[in-house]
Amino acid sequence: MGDSAARATVLVVDDDSAIRRMIARILERAGHSCFEASDPRAALGLADVHPFALVMCDVNMPGGSGLELVRDLRARHPDIAVLMVSGMDDPQTAALAIDSGAYGYIVKPFETNEILIAADNALRRRQLEIENLSHRKHLELLVAERTADLTATVERLSRTEQALRASQEEAIRRLAHAAEFRDPTTGAHLNRMSRTCGMLAERAGLGKSRAELIRIASPMHDIGKIGVSDEILRKPGKLTTAEMDEMRKHPLMGSEILAGSDSELLQIGGLIALTHHERWDGEGYPYRLARDAIPVEGRIVALADVFDALTSERPYKPAFDVDHSVALMTDERGRHFDPELLDAFLALVDVVVESPENRSGVTI
């Protein structure tokens, strides 16, 4: 036998002392150290205190079955290889032995080489299984370590992304508030409108991630008003045709302000600024887009912006109550507003009105 299987500690279990001694001598001449037991109970006791690499046992013995001993040994000492040695040349018994965990089945009478070859094969298989198990455990440990590292990295990236998103949101709100110094609308309007946009985008099936981007970007919808004169922005009465033409330039100016950025938020903000005054029927501005040619972000912001404008006091109008505002918007279904989005919005009105942002600013 090769060096990899040499000098193993072996337990020989057989109620026939002559056969037991014969097997032990064969194995000892091959360099192994052998112990002997006459029954399964004694074998289990020895196995509990000695690190056996191989157990060779008979099938039928007084005091217990060799098949049961195989199962007990495999359960209590899974690193032990077991070989069955039996006087029964019975394929069914051999199959039961293998199913129980035995590494092989030798039929008496046997040749010396049969014992040596079977023992060598069993010991080599045992060594391979131990090495494979060790390798598997090592890989599992590496995977666990890598998983922990990856999880920690993802958590750090998530925290960083959240901090970046919060910073971007703050910057966007500050940018949007810059327009408010010249427009009489308030920061509360932006908070109410942006939350409504996020809720409506999610209800419309755009997903939480996209809805959150729209919520954060929507306060930039009127950033182009920075380029509109105070006389027009603050005029309490109706605007003249020339003044209205000037006011209607703010979507283009807003789009130009936000153009050219690699930031997805600013790109969405520019799209919203450009299209939130387009109408479903094609009568909006600046490009008279119609239906699905209007980006869904612009259609969402149009709904939220109009609702907040209707339910809020402005220099040119009082605040309308929610029912009156809803009635006015319903009349514009399929004209000003995307019909399906309007239906989704109307299903959310109660939630929108009861939100903390809206409760203090919307006329009920």
Helices and strands as residue ranges (DSSP letters): G 3-5, E 9-13, H 17-29, E 33-37, H 40-47, E 54-58, E 60-61, E 64-65, H 66-76, E 81-86, H 91-100, E 104-107, H 112-180, H 187-203, H 208-217, G 218-227, H 230-233, H 241-247, H 250-258, H 264-275, G 291-293, H 296-310, H 322-331, H 339-354, H 356-359
